[in-house]
């Protein structure tokens, strides 16, 4: 069965490559001779107003909802290759977003994110909030650099804004079904949208997924991780008159992954990653299976009321989720020759979470087209968070068996006032100033206790509260150097609030709290349109620096997490985005980024994997205190990242059209593990190929498509750790694998 599926995938890959080569070379002379078309204008709301992407003085990448659906992008992890200088950490807990080398690491689960995700204007500081409802989107905007003024809290490195599709003016509806050959499963989605009355419209969208995974678990006989997903969103838009409109959205998401993606590796040489692993089910003393689940509920209501020439906007949000996670480890020895469980202890970590958030934003916007334009606003949110970290162990350090539990509770409140003003000094020169003041209050409580068996780690308890306020200003100068050529320069500050250590069992009051961190971004860029709208070239050069950078690392030698304000760091580089329509039926794209991200100062850093005991001794506090890794590159920060794509349409006659696309996603090498091992802690550079071939009538009533992701089956690692000796008698690395190749056939029918 496995061989048959692999043959199907190879055949599908060759078919996609053959058709793409044929259609890319079939650009018709007739199309080139027609009246020139232009690239479609991209509208964004990065500055809380609808604007053309080419008018926004921010380094921003946009992916349309149709593109997300076409390439079967189901979550943030499967998106990262399409956005230069964006990395999504694939770990055993929540996905962690990195922009320009900066992100909140996975070792303190309760970290607020440095890159916040917003869904329809609702803030999501927890990466699990919007993991499941990643469907039926109008577009996704990725804003690089601090966005503290208008997007608000905890956007020290950037922000991701997801905008879901809304009701349409005319009745529309479609259904899509796909079968994935490599995952031996299917997915289906549908929506219906349109007016209910002259003043009321609605949209209902649903999605269901049931698929197997890409790693054969020899302990259970199944393919890990098996995905089951159910998503639904109802949107209602009401406009009783010209001065008022209200859009309300309610969504439910359930996202279950049964099984993990861990793979044992060598500490002394290259690892040949295979299609199999071995993880017990249930895992040793743990009552749960390896895997993760997220159930989420999100509500958003946006109201606009026109007060003369001004517009008052209210954005009310509710967001909640529950997770159930267990991270277990592949029990194979790295040479794959020893029988499963061959002398290895059993060890697993559970990270269930329970979260609830309420938020309210009010803002007033002036009319546009005036010498002075402005937006003023107020923001408030309340959140209640509970994390349970349970460690299960069997035959560790010889005979120790049992379980240990850490409970972390946090209540948080945020108050903000913000404003942005644009002064049109001349027709060609604009100055934009922004300012946001925020106050954050948090209370945290931590307790550690033995649940059963014998104690493995020391126990601790802590309680703390914090009250912080900070101001984030920014100033931007825009200049229209020529028609459809805009230059800009920006200086912006960003902040991420302080917090508490959530999953270190020895935590005390003295080590419980860490301070906020601050970022500063210097950026200059150009947005330009050429060739009668057929070519856009956007570029940015930047220098970002962080002070009091929050760091959470794991030291396997002492089996301890370190979380503190430890470092100064900086990143600098260049980002380029090119879209070109050489003829009407052929579009080329290039996204490219260069990044140099490193620590400028990191005193007291944990020891590095390649250092000797004389250079750094984890067990000696004095040695650690004198240890500084200034100059070391940041994790998950490749020097080069980007993508290059081609999209081609070919009319076959008889009302049929073939649409094909091919995208190369690439990264240079980057570090993926605390300790910076040059052997197992680094991911070599890679190139992955995604493609789609679609056939259907010109009017789009239906289509059939073949979709391939990672066609050459590149096996890359999202994150790695060294499993410490007390937990295993065979020293090895544990690697969380990125997705392998997948080939799917898809069909869509539009019934309205």
N, C-alpha and C positions, 0 to 999 in steps of 0.2 A: 504493500500500500504506500509506504514512504517512497519507494523507487518510482512508482507510477506518478505520484504527485510531483516529484522532482523532474521527471521527464516532461510532464505537462508544462512546468514552469519554464524549462529551457526552450521548448517549442514555442511557447508564448513570447519569450524574449526575442527569439530570432524573427518571429512574425512581426513584432512591433518594429524592430530595427529595419527590416526589409521594407515595410510599407512607409516608414518615415523617410528613408532615403529616397524612395520613389517619389513621394509627394513633395518633398522639399525641392527636388529638382524639376518639378513640373509647374513652376511659376509661369503663368500664362502671359504672353505678350499683350493679349487683349486687355488683361487687367491693368497692366502698366500704362496702356494708352488711354485708359478712361480718366475721367475727371479725378484728380488726386483726392483721396480720402484723408482723414487725419486720425491720430490716436484719440481714443475716447477720453474726455476730460474726467479726471478723478476728483470727486468731491469728498472732503474730510471735515471733521469737526474738532480738530486738534486744539483750536483756540475758542471753543464753545460757540462758534458760529459756523455756518456752512460756508466753506471757502474752497477754491481750487487748490489742489496739492501744490501747484506751481507758485502760489502766492503765500505759502506758509513758511516762515523763516525758521524751520526746524528740520533736522535730519530725520526723515520719516519714511518708512516703507509701508506700502498698502497692498494687501491681498484681497481680492474680491471674494464674496461669498461663493460665487460660481466657480472660481478657481479652487477654493477650498473643497467644494463638493466634487469637482471633476477629478482631483487627485486623491480623493478619499482621505483627506487630512482629518483625523478624528479627535486630536487633542494637541496640546502644546508640544509634546515630544516629537510628534510626526511633522511638525511645522518648521523646526529650527533651521533646516538646510535652506529654506526659501528666504531667509532674512540674514544678510551679512551682519557680523558682529553680534549675533544673537545665539546663545547656547542654552539648551534645556538639559539640566542634569537629570539623568535617569537613575534613580536610586531606589532603595527598597521602601521609601516613605512617600513623600510628596514630590512632584516635579519642581525643581528650583530653576528660576529664570535668571540668566546672566546677560547683561548688555555691556559691551565694551570692556569685558573682563570682570565686571563687578556683579555680585549676587550674594544672597544670604546662603551660606553653606548648609548642608543637610544635618550636621551633627547636633544642632540645638533645634529641635523640631518646632518649638514655639517662637522662633524668630519671626518678626515681621519681615516681609520681603522688601528688598531694595528696588525691585522692579514690580510695581503693583499692576494688577489686572483689573480693568473696569469693564463691566457688562452693562450696556445701556446707561452709562453714567454712574453706576453703583460701584463703589470702591470694594476691592477684594484684596486685602493684605495677606490672606491665607491662600496658598496655591491650590488647595483642595476645593475652594469655593466654586470655581467655574471650570473645573476639569471635565465634568460630565456633560453639561449643556453646550458642547462645542458643535452646534449644528444650526442649519437654517439661518446663516448669517448674511447680512448685507455686505459687510466688509470687516476687515481687521486692520487697525492702524498700530504700528510699532514706532514709538517716539523715543529716540535715543538722547541720552543726557538728562539732567535733572528737569523735572516738570512740576516743581513745587508750587508755582503760583496758581495755575488754573486747575491742575489735576489733584493737587493737594498732598496729603500725608504720604510719607514713605515712598517717594518717587525719586530717590537720590541718584539712581542710575538710569532711570527711564520708566516708561509706562506702556502698557498694551491696552488698547481700547477695542473691545468687541462690540459691534453694533448689529443687533439681530434684525432680520427682515420684518417689515411692517405691513399692515393691510394695504391692499392695492385698490385703485379707483374702479377697476373692472374685475369681474369674476375671473379668477384664475385657480388652477389646481393641477397638480401633477403627482405621479408616484414613480419611485425609482427602486429597483431591486438589483442586487449584485450577489454573485457567488464568487468566493475567493478560493482558488484551487490550492494554494499553499497553506491556507488556514482551514481548509475543509469546512467552510461555513458560509453563512449568508448574512446580508444586511438589507434592510428595507426602510425607506423613508417616504413621506408624503406630506403635502400641504394643500390647504384650500384657503383662498383669500378673496375678499371682495366686499362690496357695500351691503349692509343690512337695511339701511334707510338712507335718506338724503344726508343725515348728519352722523351716522354710525357705520363704522367698518370693523371687520374682524379678520383674524388670521389664526388658523390652527395648524401646527406642524408637529409631526411625530417621527420617531426613528427607533428602530429595533435592530440589534446586532446579536448574532450568536455564532461565534467562531472559535476554532482551536488555535493553539499557539505554534511556535516555531522551534521549540526545544523538546525533544522526546525525553520524557521522564522515565528512566528505566526502572524506577521503584514502583511506579503506579501504572505504567503502560499508556499514559495519556500524553498529549502534546501540550506543554505549558507555554504561556499562560492562556487558559481558556477565557474568552471574553464574552460576557453577557451584558447587554446595555439596553436600557429603556429610557427614552427621552420624550418629553412633551412640552410644548409651549403654546399658550393662548395669548394673543394680543388683541386688544380692543382699542380703537381710536374713535373719539367722539369730538365733533366740532359743531356745537349748536349755533354758532354765529361767527362772524369774521374776527371777533376780538378774543375768542377763547378756544383752546383745544386741549384735550386730555388724552394721553396714551398710557394704557395700563397693560403690564405684562406679568404673567404668572407662569412659572416653569417648574418642572419636576425632572430630576435626573437620577438614574440608578446605574452605576458603573461597577461591575464586578469582574475582577481578574482572579481566576482560580489557578494558583501555581505561580512560581516566580521565574526569574530570568538569570539566576546566578550560575556561574561557570567557574570551576576551579582552574587556577593557573599556576605556572611555575614562578619561583622567586629568583631563579638563577639563569633563566634563558627564555627565549621566545616560546609562547604557548600557541599550539595549533588548536584553535577553537572549533569544536565539532557541533553537530546538530543534536547532541544528547547531553543530559546531565542526570544526576541521581539525588533526589530529595525525598526523604521519607514523608509519608502522609497517613495519619497525622505525624507531626515532626517531633519524635521523641516524647518528652514530657509535656509538650504543648497540646492543649485541647483543641487547637484550631489547625486548619490547613494552611500551607504556605500560600500567600496571595494578598489581595487588597480589595476593598470595596468602599465606594463612596455613594451615599445617598444625599441629595441636595435639594433644597427648595429656595427659589429666588423670586422675589416680587419687586416690581419697579413701576412707579407711577410718575409720569412727567407731565406737568401742566404749564401751558404758556398763556399769559393774560396780557393783552396789549393795553398799556396805559398811555394813551396818546401816541407819541412816536416811540416810546420806550416799550420794552417787553420784560415782564416779570416772569421768571421761570422757577418752578418748584420741582425738585427731584426727590422723591421719597423712596427709600429702599428697605427691603428686608432680605436677609440672606442667612441660611442655616445649612449645616451639613453634619453628617455623622460618618465616621470612617471605621473600618474594621480591618486591621492589617497585621500580618505576621510575616516577618522576613526570616527565612531559613537559608541554609547554605548548602551548596552542592557538596556532597560527601565523598566524591571521587578524590583520589590523590592526583596531583598534577600530571603524572606520567600516564594516567588512565589505565594502568596495568594491575593495580591492587583492587581486590574485591571491595564493593561498597561497604562502608563502615569499618574498613580495615584499620582498627586501632584508633579511629578518630572519635573524639567526643561529639556529643550532640548539643547544639546550641541554637537558639532562635530568639528573636526580639519581636514583641508586639507593640504597636503604636496606635491604639484606637484614639479617636478624637471626637469631641462633641462641641459644636460651635454655633453661636447665634449672634446676629448683628442687626441693629437698626440704624438707619442714617437719614439725615434730612439736609438738603441743600437749597438755599434760596439765592437767586442772583437776578440782577436787573441789568439789561443791556441797552445802551443808547442806540439811536438810529445810525446807520452807516452812511458813508458819503459825505460826512462832515469833517471839518478840520480836526476836531477832537472826537474820538470814539472811545468808549469805555465800557467795562463790565465790572460790577461790584457784587460781592456775595458774602454769605455766611454759611458755615457748615458745622454739623454736629453728628457724631456717631457714638453708639454704645455697643460694646461687645462682651460676651461671656464665653469663656473658653476653658475646656477641661481636656487634659492629655493624660492618658494612662500608658506608661512605659513598663511593660512586664517582660522580664528576662527569664527564659526557660533553659535549664541546663541539665545534662545527664552525663555522669562519669567525667566531669571536668576536674582537672588537677588530680587525676587518679580515680577518686570515688565520689566526689561531691555531686549530689543530685538535688534539685529543688527548683524553686521559682522565687523571683524577687520582683517587687512592684514599686514603681514611683508614681505618685499622683501629683499633678501640677494643675492649679486653678489660677485663672487670671480674669479680672474684670477691668475693662479699659473704657475711657471716655476721651473724646477729642473735641475741642472747640476751635474754630478757625474763622478768620475774617480775611478776605482777599480782594484784590482788584487788579485790573490791567487797563492801561490807557494807551491809545495810539494817537500820536500827534503828527499830522501831515504838514511838515514844514514847507514842502513844495509839492508839486505834482509828482516828482520823482523821488523825494526823500521823506522817509517816515522814521519816527523814533517810538519804540514800544517799551514802556516801563511796566513792570509787574511787581507785586509785593504780596506776601502772605504771612500772616501771624498765626501761630498755632499753639495751643496748650494741650498737652497730653497728660492724663492722670491714669495710673495703673496701680492695681493691687495684686500681688502674687502670693501664692501659698504653696509650699512644697513639702511632701512627706514621703519618706522611703521606709519600706517594711518588708520583712520576710513573709512570704505567703505559705511556702511549704518546704520541707526538706531541710537541707543545711545551707548556711549562709555562704555566698560566694564573695560579695562585696560589702564594704562597710555601709552603714545606714546613716542618713542625715535628715535634717528638717530645717526649713527656713520660712520666714515671712518677711515681706517687704512692700513698700509702696513708693511711688515716685510721682513727682509733679514737675513737668518740664515745659518751658515755652521757648520757642525759637522763631526767627524771622528769616524768610527766604525771599530775597530780592532777585530780580533779573532785569537786564536792559538789552535791547536789541536795536540795531540801526539797519534799516532796509534802504537800498538804493536801486532804482531802475536804471541800469547802465545803458540799456537800449530797449527797443520794443521787444517784449517777451524775454528779457534777460534781467533777473533780479539778483543782486548781491546782498548778503547780510552778514552781520557780525554780532555775536551774543556773548554776554557774561551772565552766568546764572549760578545761583546757590541752591542746594537741595539738602534735605535732612531725612534721617531715619530715626525714629524714636528709640529710646533705651528700652530695656526690658529685664527679664529674669532668666536664669538658667533653669531648664525644664527637665532634663533627663540625666543629670549626673548624680549618682546615688549618694555621694559624699558631700553634697551641697550644704553649706551653713549660711547663716545670715551674712557673714563677712564676704562670701564669694557669690552671693545670690544675684546681685544686681550688676548691670553694666550700663554705661552711659550712651547717649545718642551719638550718632556719627554725622559728619557734615561733608558735603561734596561741593566742589567748585568746577564749573565747566567753561572753558574758553573755546568758542567755536566760530568758524567763518565758513560761508558756503555760497553756492551759486545755484539758482534754479533757472533753467533756460529751455526755450522751445524754438525749434528751427524747422526749415523746409516746409513751411506752411502747415505746421502742426504735426508733421510726420516723425519728428525726432525730438526727444527730450533728453537733456543731459543735466543731471543734478549731482553735485559733489559737495562734500563737507570735509574740513580739516579741523581736528579738535585736540584739546589737551584737558583731561579730567584729573582731579586729585581728590583724595579722601583723607580726612583727618579723624582720629579716634575710630578707625575702621574696626567694626565688630568681627571677631574671628572665633570660630568654633572648630576645633580640630580634635582628632582622635589619635592618641598615642598608644599603639598596641603593646609597647613594652611594659607600661604600667596599667593598661586597660582602663584608661581614664579619658574623659572628654575635657577639653579646656575651652572655656568661653569667657572672653573678656575684650575690652577695648585695647587692642594690642599694637595697632600698626598704623602707619601712613603708607599710602599706595597711590600710584598714578598710572594713567594710560593715555596714550596719544596715538593718532593715526589718521587715516583718510578713508572716506566712504564715497562710493561712486554708484550711481544708478543711471542706466541708459535704456531707453525704449525707442525702437526704430521700426517704422513701417515703410520699407523700401518700395513695396508695391502693395496693392490693396489686399491681397490674399496671403501675405507673408509678414509676420511680426517677429522681430528679434529683440532679446532682452539680455541685459548684463547687470548683475549686482556684484560688487566687489568691495572688499574692505581689507585694509592693512591695520594691524593693531600691535602695539608694544605696551604691554601691561605688566607692572612689576611692583614689588614692595620697595618703598623708599626707606622705611625703617620698621623693623619688627623685633624689638627686644623681647627676650623671654620666649622666643618661638620654640615649639617642640623640635626634637632632634630630627634630622633628615635621614632617610634610609641609607644613604651612601656614606654617612659620617661614622668615624670610629668612636669608641667610648671615650678616648682621650679628647676628641674634638667636642663631644656633647654626650652627657650622661643623663638619661631621663630620670634616674633614681636620685640624682644629686641636685637639690634646689639651687645651690650656688652655680653649678654648671649651666643649668637652664637660664638662670638670671643673666648670665653673661653671654647667652647665645643670641645672635642677631642674624637674620637671613635677608638683610637689605640687598636688593638687586635680584632676588629670586623672582622668576615670573609668577604671575597669578595662575591659579588653576582654571581649566576650561576656557583658556584664552589663546586660540591659535593665532599665529602671526597673520595668516591669510585665510579668508573665508569668503564664500560667495556662491553664485550660481550663474549659469548661462543657459538661455532657452531659445527655442524656435517654435513658432506656432504657424501652421499652414492650413489653408482651406482650399479645396479643389472641387469644383462643380463637375459632377459626372454626367449631367444631362438627365432628362426624365425626372427633374425636381429632386435629385439626390445630391448630397454634398458629403465629402469626407473632410473631417477636421482632425488634424494630428498635431501633437506637441511632444517635444523631447526636451528634458531639462537635466543639465549636469549640475550636481551639488557637490561642493568641494571644500575641504579644510586642510590646512597644513597641520603638523603634529602639535600636540598640546598635552599638558599634564592632567591626570585624572585622579590622583590620589594624594592624600596627606603624606608627607614624607618624601615626595618627589623622587621616587625610585626611577632611575633611568632604564630599568628593565621592565618591571611590571606596572609602574606608575605613569607611563606615558602612552598615549595613543598616537600611532603613526598617522601621517596624512592620508586622506582617502578621497575618492571620488565616487559618488553614487549617481545612478541614472534612473530618472523617473520618466514615464511616457504614457501617452493616451492616444488611441485611435478611435474615432467616432464616425459612424455612418448614420445618416438620417435625412429627411426632407429639409429643404431650405427653410420652410416655415416653422421648423422645430416641433412639429406635432409629436414626434417620437424619435428616439435614437437608440442605437446599440453601440457599446464601446468596450474596448479592451484596455485595461488599466494596469500598468506595471510600476511597482515601487522597488527601488534598490535592485535593479535588473541583474547586475553582476554579482549579487549576493555577497556584498562586502560585510564582513563580520567585525564590528567595531564595539568598543567598550564604553559605556556611559560613565561608570565610576568603578574604582577598585579600592580594596582595603587589604592589609595583611592580617590574616587570621592569627592571633597571638598563640604562642605555644601552650599555655595552660588549657586552651580550648581544643587544640588539636595536637596529636602526636606527630603529624606530618605537616611541616611548615608549607604554607601555600598562600597564594593570593585568591581572593574572591572577587569575581568580576560581574557587574550588572551589564548584561548585553543589550545593545540597541537592536531594533527589529531587523530580521533577516529579509530576504526577498519575498515579495508577494505579487501574484498575478490574479486579476479578477476580471470577470465579464459582467457588464452592467447594462441594464436597459431602463429607459425612461419613457413614460407616456404622459403627455399633457392632455387632460380631459376637459379643460376649459381654456 
